[in-house]
Amino acid sequence: MEKLIEIDRLTKVFTMGSIFSRVRITAVDNVSFYIKPAEIFALAGESGCGKSTTAKIILGFEEATSGVVIHKGKVEQGVSRRVWLTEGIQAIFQDPFS
């Protein structure tokens, strides 16, 4: 069965501070997984482990530092990734107040 979406070696590093005191924070480090069509997938883990950042990269709200997002066999990059948000992928975000 084909893969609906594949995440391959995804990494996201945030840089904070000025040029003289720059701090690098690795939010997602070399994450890989795939999801088949009609499969229910949950991204679970401890607070601060990179779940939301991974989801934001997949949905096109953040750019990855390295790695690729492959949707239906096509490597998705930049703003073009947002075109497929309604094509078989639905994010359900946590509502801690419900």
N, CA, C and O atoms as a DFTB+ gen file, in Angstrom:
392 C
 N C O
     1  1       0.842      -1.189       0.000
     2  2       0.000       0.000       0.000
     3  2       0.889       1.255       0.000
     4  3       1.906       1.307       0.692
     5  1       0.498       2.236      -0.766
     6  2       1.299       3.462      -0.854
     7  2       1.216       4.274       0.433
     8  3       0.321       4.081       1.256
     9  1       2.159       5.172       0.582
    10  2       2.194       6.048       1.755
    11  2       1.481       7.356       1.408
    12  3       1.721       7.938       0.350
    13  1       0.609       7.810       2.299
    14  2      -0.059       9.091       2.108
    15  2       0.923      10.227       2.361
    16  3       1.013      11.184       1.591
    17  1       1.649      10.096       3.452
    18  2       2.642      11.110       3.792
    19  2       3.843      10.431       4.432
    20  3       3.703       9.478       5.199
    21  1       5.019      10.937       4.103
    22  2       6.256      10.405       4.672
    23  2       7.103      11.569       5.153
    24  3       7.295      12.554       4.440
    25  1       7.600      11.442       6.358
    26  2       8.483      12.451       6.950
    27  2       9.852      11.799       7.037
    28  3       9.997      10.745       7.658
    29  1      10.857      12.410       6.424
    30  2      12.174      11.796       6.340
    31  2      13.242      12.727       6.911
    32  3      13.528      13.783       6.347
    33  1      13.824      12.318       8.033
    34  2      14.933      13.027       8.698
    35  2      14.619      14.506       8.943
    36  3      15.435      15.377       8.641
    37  1      13.458      14.776       9.480
    38  2      13.011      16.147       9.736
    39  2      13.732      16.733      10.947
    40  3      13.769      16.119      12.014
    41  1      14.301      17.921      10.775
    42  2      14.989      18.632      11.851
    43  2      14.576      20.090      11.813
    44  3      14.454      20.683      10.742
    45  1      14.361      20.668      12.999
    46  2      14.050      22.100      13.108
    47  2      14.893      22.682      14.227
    48  3      14.812      22.241      15.374
    49  1      15.704      23.676      13.889
    50  2      16.545      24.365      14.855
    51  2      16.117      25.828      14.880
    52  3      16.089      26.493      13.845
    53  1      15.788      26.319      16.060
    54  2      15.462      27.731      16.242
    55  2      16.702      28.451      16.739
    56  3      17.429      27.933      17.586
    57  1      16.943      29.646      16.213
    58  2      18.068      30.466      16.640
    59  2      17.520      31.700      17.328
    60  3      16.677      32.408      16.776
    61  1      18.001      31.955      18.535
    62  2      17.529      33.103      19.306
    63  2      18.724      33.951      19.735
    64  3      19.837      33.451      19.895
    65  1      18.468      35.233      19.914
    66  2      19.505      36.128      20.392
    67  2      20.119      36.960      19.280
    68  3      19.723      36.878      18.117
    69  1      21.092      37.759      19.669
    70  2      21.765      38.638      18.712
    71  2      22.947      37.914      18.087
    72  3      23.229      36.758      18.402
    73  1      23.619      38.606      17.211
    74  2      24.770      38.014      16.530
    75  2      25.911      37.734      17.507
    76  3      26.764      36.890      17.233
    77  1      25.935      38.431      18.638
    78  2      27.013      38.254      19.615
    79  2      26.713      37.169      20.643
    80  3      27.632      36.565      21.196
    81  1      25.430      36.920      20.902
    82  2      25.067      35.890      21.881
    83  2      23.924      35.033      21.336
    84  3      22.806      35.068      21.849
    85  1      24.216      34.285      20.319
    86  2      23.216      33.462      19.636
    87  2      23.079      32.097      20.327
    88  3      24.072      31.448      20.657
    89  1      21.831      31.685      20.536
    90  2      21.529      30.393      21.144
    91  2      20.748      29.568      20.133
    92  3      19.795      30.056      19.527
    93  1      21.158      28.312      19.954
    94  2      20.460      27.403      19.032
    95  2      19.688      26.369      19.848
    96  3      20.242      25.715      20.732
    97  1      18.397      26.235      19.536
    98  2      17.549      25.258      20.216
    99  2      17.037      24.271      19.175
   100  3      16.369      24.666      18.219
   101  1      17.343      23.004      19.353
   102  2      16.869      21.965      18.445
   103  2      15.527      21.473      18.964
   104  3      15.453      20.805      19.995
   105  1      14.454      21.815      18.230
   106  2      13.098      21.444      18.642
   107  2      12.703      20.076      18.105
   108  3      11.993      19.327      18.776
   109  1      13.155      19.746      16.903
   110  2      12.882      18.447      16.274
   111  2      14.209      17.946      15.740
   112  3      14.918      18.670      15.041
   113  1      14.546      16.702      16.072
   114  2      15.872      16.193      15.722
   115  2      15.784      14.869      14.972
   116  3      15.614      13.811      15.578
   117  1      15.902      14.939      13.646
   118  2      16.016      13.754      12.794
   119  2      14.819      12.800      12.928
   120  3      15.003      11.602      13.144
   121  1      13.610      13.323      12.802
   122  2      12.382      12.537      12.941
   123  2      11.980      11.956      11.589
   124  3      11.994      12.653      10.575
   125  1      11.620      10.667      11.586
   126  2      11.152       9.991      10.375
   127  2       9.965       9.102      10.722
   128  3       9.991       8.387      11.724
   129  1       8.925       9.146       9.893
   130  2       7.787       8.242      10.007
   131  2       6.961       8.356       8.746
   132  3       7.192       9.250       7.932
   133  1       5.993       7.457       8.570
   134  2       5.083       7.541       7.432
   135  2       3.683       7.167       7.876
   136  3       3.500       6.491       8.889
   137  1       2.692       7.612       7.106
   138  2       1.289       7.331       7.379
   139  2       0.667       6.811       6.092
   140  3       0.825       7.412       5.030
   141  1      -0.041       5.691       6.191
   142  2      -0.722       5.111       5.036
   143  2      -2.129       5.704       4.914
   144  3      -2.667       6.195       5.906
   145  1      -2.738       5.670       3.724
   146  2      -4.112       6.162       3.561
   147  2      -5.075       5.441       4.522
   148  3      -4.944       4.242       4.766
   149  1      -6.027       6.187       5.052
   150  2      -7.063       5.701       5.971
   151  2      -6.511       5.243       7.318
   152  3      -7.233       4.623       8.098
   153  1      -5.272       5.531       7.597
   154  2      -4.664       5.169       8.870
   155  2      -4.860       6.313       9.862
   156  3      -4.731       7.481       9.496
   157  1      -5.167       5.987      11.096
   158  2      -5.257       6.990      12.149
   159  2      -3.893       7.040      12.822
   160  3      -3.346       6.012      13.220
   161  1      -3.351       8.247      12.944
   162  2      -1.995       8.417      13.452
   163  2      -2.005       9.452      14.560
   164  3      -2.600      10.518      14.402
   165  1      -1.366       9.162      15.667
   166  2      -1.253      10.115      16.771
   167  2       0.215      10.390      17.037
   168  3       1.032       9.470      17.076
   169  1       0.538      11.640      17.216
   170  2       1.887      12.055      17.570
   171  2       1.853      12.366      19.063
   172  3       1.293      13.381      19.477
   173  1       2.448      11.497      19.862
   174  2       2.360      11.614      21.318
   175  2       3.750      11.718      21.931
   176  3       4.726      11.205      21.383
   177  1       3.823      12.388      23.071
   178  2       5.096      12.511      23.772
   179  2       5.002      13.522      24.889
   180  3       3.960      14.144      25.102
   181  1       6.083      13.676      25.587
   182  2       6.135      14.598      26.717
   183  2       6.066      16.045      26.251
   184  3       6.333      16.351      25.089
   185  1       5.712      16.908      27.154
   186  2       5.659      18.338      26.875
   187  2       7.040      18.838      26.455
   188  3       8.041      18.554      27.113
   189  1       7.079      19.586      25.348
   190  2       8.335      20.157      24.889
   191  2       9.194      19.246      24.028
   192  3      10.345      19.582      23.748
   193  1       8.661      18.088      23.595
   194  2       9.496      17.148      22.836
   195  2       9.461      17.391      21.321
   196  3      10.177      16.718      20.580
   197  1       8.626      18.361      20.838
   198  2       8.642      18.700      19.413
   199  2       7.416      18.280      18.631
   200  3       7.411      18.382      17.404
   201  1       6.374      17.808      19.304
   202  2       5.157      17.362      18.606
   203  2       4.514      18.492      17.804
   204  3       4.223      18.324      16.619
   205  1       4.296      19.620      18.433
   206  2       3.637      20.748      17.755
   207  2       4.500      21.300      16.632
   208  3       3.984      21.650      15.570
   209  1       5.790      21.381      16.849
   210  2       6.694      21.874      15.811
   211  2       6.685      20.932      14.610
   212  3       6.679      21.389      13.467
   213  1       6.683      19.626      14.855
   214  2       6.605      18.650      13.765
   215  2       5.316      18.834      12.979
   216  3       5.334      18.857      11.749
   217  1       4.196      18.966      13.686
   218  2       2.898      19.158      13.017
   219  2       2.880      20.457      12.213
   220  3       2.357      20.483      11.099
   221  1       3.435      21.518      12.756
   222  2       3.474      22.804      12.039
   223  2       4.301      22.712      10.766
   224  3       3.954      23.330       9.759
   225  1       5.376      21.960      10.795
   226  2       6.195      21.780       9.591
   227  2       5.418      20.985       8.548
   228  3       5.414      21.345       7.371
   229  1       4.762      19.908       8.969
   230  2       3.992      19.087       8.041
   231  2       2.882      19.908       7.395
   232  3       2.634      19.778       6.196
   233  1       2.212      20.755       8.181
   234  2       1.096      21.551       7.673
   235  2       1.545      22.798       6.913
   236  3       0.718      23.475       6.301
   237  1       2.831      23.109       6.942
   238  2       3.336      24.246       6.180
   239  2       3.363      25.554       6.940
   240  3       3.570      26.608       6.341
   241  1       3.156      25.511       8.258
   242  2       3.195      26.736       9.060
   243  2       4.616      27.106       9.466
   244  3       4.882      28.259       9.806
   245  1       5.525      26.143       9.435
   246  2       6.952      26.349       9.756
   247  2       7.780      25.710       8.662
   248  3       7.327      24.774       8.003
   249  1       8.981      26.205       8.463
   250  2       9.932      25.608       7.523
   251  2      10.910      24.737       8.305
   252  3      11.380      25.128       9.373
   253  1      11.210      23.573       7.776
   254  2      12.183      22.682       8.407
   255  2      13.596      23.199       8.157
   256  3      13.868      23.807       7.122
   257  1      14.482      22.955       9.101
   258  2      15.899      23.265       8.905
   259  2      16.504      22.265       7.928
   260  3      17.317      22.624       7.077
   261  1      16.097      21.009       8.062
   262  2      16.512      19.967       7.117
   263  2      15.488      18.843       7.133
   264  3      14.627      18.786       8.012
   265  1      15.588      17.957       6.163
   266  2      14.642      16.861       6.032
   267  2      13.571      17.199       5.009
   268  3      13.515      18.317       4.496
   269  1      12.714      16.211       4.714
   270  2      11.690      16.419       3.694
   271  2      10.327      15.896       4.151
   272  3      10.224      14.984       4.971
   273  1       9.288      16.514       3.583
   274  2       7.913      16.060       3.732
   275  2       7.483      15.572       2.352
   276  3       7.503      16.332       1.384
   277  1       7.098      14.308       2.268
   278  2       6.692      13.719       0.990
   279  2       5.207      13.396       1.080
   280  3       4.788      12.615       1.934
   281  1       4.411      13.998       0.197
   282  2       2.968      13.776       0.178
   283  2       2.590      13.085      -1.112
   284  3       2.785      13.632      -2.197
   285  1       2.047      11.878      -0.996
   286  2       1.663      11.076      -2.157
   287  2       2.806      10.953      -3.168
   288  3       2.589      11.047      -4.376
   289  1       4.017      10.742      -2.663
   290  2       5.180      10.544      -3.519
   291  2       5.836      11.813      -4.023
   292  3       6.848      11.739      -4.720
   293  1       5.290      12.980      -3.690
   294  2       5.820      14.257      -4.164
   295  2       6.453      15.016      -2.998
   296  3       5.822      15.210      -1.959
   297  1       7.697      15.441      -3.177
   298  2       8.375      16.221      -2.143
   299  2       7.730      17.602      -2.091
   300  3       7.669      18.319      -3.090
   301  1       7.250      17.955      -0.895
   302  2       6.567      19.234      -0.703
   303  2       7.520      20.224      -0.042
   304  3       8.174      19.900       0.949
   305  1       7.595      21.434      -0.599
   306  2       8.483      22.447      -0.048
   307  2       7.793      23.795      -0.033
   308  3       7.019      24.117      -0.934
   309  1       8.076      24.580       0.992
   310  2       7.609      25.968       1.070
   311  2       6.104      26.124       1.029
   312  3       5.368      25.262       1.509
   313  1       5.649      27.218       0.459
   314  2       4.236      27.580       0.431
   315  2       3.409      26.594      -0.387
   316  3       2.222      26.420      -0.108
   317  1       4.001      25.946      -1.388
   318  2       3.252      24.993      -2.200
   319  2       2.683      23.854      -1.366
   320  3       1.705      23.221      -1.764
   321  1       3.293      23.589      -0.207
   322  2       2.826      22.534       0.667
   323  2       1.408      22.804       1.161
   324  3       0.666      21.857       1.421
   325  1       1.018      24.045       1.296
   326  2      -0.300      24.392       1.826
   327  2      -1.429      23.999       0.881
   328  3      -2.580      23.908       1.307
   329  1      -1.128      23.768      -0.371
   330  2      -2.145      23.394      -1.350
   331  2      -2.814      22.082      -0.966
   332  3      -4.011      21.922      -1.202
   333  1      -2.091      21.149      -0.389
   334  2      -2.648      19.843      -0.107
   335  2      -3.210      19.713       1.295
   336  3      -3.511      18.598       1.721
   337  1      -3.362      20.793       2.024
   338  2      -3.884      20.701       3.393
   339  2      -5.258      20.046       3.456
   340  3      -5.579      19.389       4.446
   341  1      -6.066      20.211       2.429
   342  2      -7.405      19.624       2.444
   343  2      -7.484      18.344       1.618
   344  3      -8.581      17.842       1.371
   345  1      -6.364      17.816       1.197
   346  2      -6.343      16.616       0.351
   347  2      -5.957      15.366       1.151
   348  3      -4.884      14.800       0.939
   349  1      -6.820      14.944       2.059
   350  2      -6.596      13.691       2.763
   351  2      -5.887      13.797       4.092
   352  3      -5.655      12.775       4.738
   353  1      -5.532      14.995       4.526
   354  2      -4.841      15.157       5.801
   355  2      -5.617      16.162       6.642
   356  3      -5.938      17.259       6.183
   357  1      -5.913      15.774       7.881
   358  2      -6.643      16.660       8.783
   359  2      -5.947      16.654      10.133
   360  3      -5.755      15.597      10.734
   361  1      -5.575      17.815      10.601
   362  2      -4.973      17.939      11.925
   363  2      -6.084      18.214      12.931
   364  3      -6.971      19.028      12.678
   365  1      -6.030      17.541      14.055
   366  2      -6.969      17.787      15.148
   367  2      -6.129      18.221      16.332
   368  3      -5.460      17.402      16.964
   369  1      -6.164      19.509      16.630
   370  2      -5.335      20.055      17.691
   371  2      -6.004      19.860      19.039
   372  3      -7.230      19.850      19.145
   373  1      -5.194      19.706      20.050
   374  2      -5.657      19.494      21.414
   375  2      -6.318      20.754      21.951
   376  3      -5.815      21.859      21.747
   377  1      -7.450      20.588      22.642
   378  2      -8.103      21.696      23.335
   379  2      -8.093      21.361      24.819
   380  3      -8.954      20.614      25.283
   381  1      -7.138      21.897      25.577
   382  2      -7.019      21.518      26.981
   383  2      -8.174      22.020      27.855
   384  3      -8.287      21.609      29.010
   385  1      -9.026      22.892      27.332
   386  2     -10.125      23.450      28.117
   387  2     -11.445      22.723      27.904
   388  3     -12.448      23.078      28.522
   389  1     -11.463      21.693      27.023
   390  2     -12.727      20.986      26.782
   391  2     -12.860      19.755      27.662
   392  3     -13.864      19.047      27.585
